[in-house]
Amino acid sequence: MDDGVHCYDPDGTLIGRLDVPEAVANVSWGSAKRNRLFIAAETSLYSVVKGVTGTHPTGPGRQPWLEPASR
């Protein structure tokens, strides 16, 4: 088994780890509530619904789809 996904506090303290049965390549939060963690591994794509809200790829708390379009 590979090392899985590690979750850290901003101060560097390990909060927890999700075990994944193969090497992890990338992770991303998804779904309308951003509470589904997608885990891309060597040969599979996993998804786990968590009891937390993940950050948005454009920055914490941002919702660019609600912001007015810049021209």
Steps between C-alpha positions, in 0.01 A plus 500: 500500500625849419492787744155642409390861548637696795305793648694774681410795720639838381769472771622171349338262752372179343120494547434164339555268208276331246626159394486433126598159357726648230728799446315835499570744216266790582204607713222757452186604686174483305119494514270794570596501870871432431480212746596221257872430470603357163821299511677419174725197540714286270212314334186618679298805598360491855252735665427536869226714655639675808340694782705810415503756220812505285661808357421622151785469248496878444542571872334442836140617511495642147198430283599639157170389347326755727743785428420747220689432179790737438511670162 
